[in-house]
């Protein structure tokens, strides 16, 4: 594997700072935020200086029950070629569920959710990764994710799951040591045991990031300094193998460039001082497959596994984003935490992809209005579609923005103009059915006192 060195996640908000940082040998860019025909000038300048750029995908959903979407794979391939990248990376996660396999409404999480460590999930993931590998012009590496909850009835540890994944597909691994720490706090999983079991020789590079703990739950925020326990896991990993690359991730709450440089220096110091004791990774044997299970199942043979996985993932995602009952065996309290986190992330990302909305509605009114909308309306078409649906909902329903106050005339005009520019010539409130529904709801509100949060 090509040596990458020490790098940092490239984000538009810190592009200038990244260009000026000493010792940055490579960067990683969120693939979905890079248009192959319009690569940001900052990334082009870095490339001209010989800095490697790696596209990091977040939307393939390789751990989902459906086969990878051909269009998304083509987009990822185009980004790799436009950036001259030596590899591309994605996640071992599912991001959507429902649809044809379950004959139910398609749902999107807007976030990376864990796959169950079961034979069914492993068979599906292996086939999906092979499909992706065949469609990409460069090698693929996949990342372990952080999770707030565990699936019931899991059949393998994380290390065993990753070991078999590499054994069956030859895929590279992107090991996120911050996610190992997250899973230690949230799921009681020992990071050292995971490192002992997984095939460290397959590591393409390593992620390091910060987070925070609240009420006994660790949130992988990428918006806080890297804590000591994460650096300790990095040191443990570095004592077992010399990772080809290590990258600092920061997605929010960006500090001064000097603080990012200090964190990079701390990461370099951790790698330098880690005891290179020559230990070979002593892995446990991979979890044995059931006698009737073929570990190299054909696409035809994985169809039943896809069906079972589809039903399980749709049931879980519906509980998280649509308020249906939690599937049996899950920690209901943890699912509520995850559901709230998904809602909050939707609000934050929609505010980024449609920054006009918080301006039109008012910063204080936007978030509660969006959370009220999101709690009963799952995302089905991505964040940009979500922003349009939210605006349409406000215009159709005259939705309250703050404790019963309706959209004022100025905000309504601005919102209609914004919606019209992005959706078409006729704002939703002008449609006859919408006007009638709005009038009926208004009449009901006049006949009864407004409900307010206690």
Secondary structure, 3 states (H helix, E strand, C coil): CCCCEEEEEECHHHHHHHHHCCCCCEEEEEHHHCCHHHCCHHHHHHHHCCCEEEEECCCCCCCCCCCCCHHHHHHHHHHHHHHCCCEEEEECCEEEEEECCCCEEEEEEEEEECCCCCHHHHHHHHHHHHHHHHHCCCEEEEECCCCCCCCCCCCCCHHHHHHHHHHHHCCEEEEEHHHHHHHHHHHCCCHHHHHHHCCHHHEEEEEECCCEEECCEEECCCCCCCCHHHHHHHHHHHHHCCCCEEEECCCCCCCCHHHHHHHHHHHHHHHHHCCCCCCCCCCCCCCCCCCCCCCCCCHHHHHHHHHHHHHHHHHHHHHHHCCCCCCCCCCHHHHHHHHHHHHHHHHHHHHHHCCHHHHHHCHHHHHHHHHHHHHHCCECCHHHHHHHHHHHHHHHHCCCCECCECCCHHHHHHHHHHHHHHHCCCCHHHCHHHHHHHHHHHHHHHHCCCCCCC
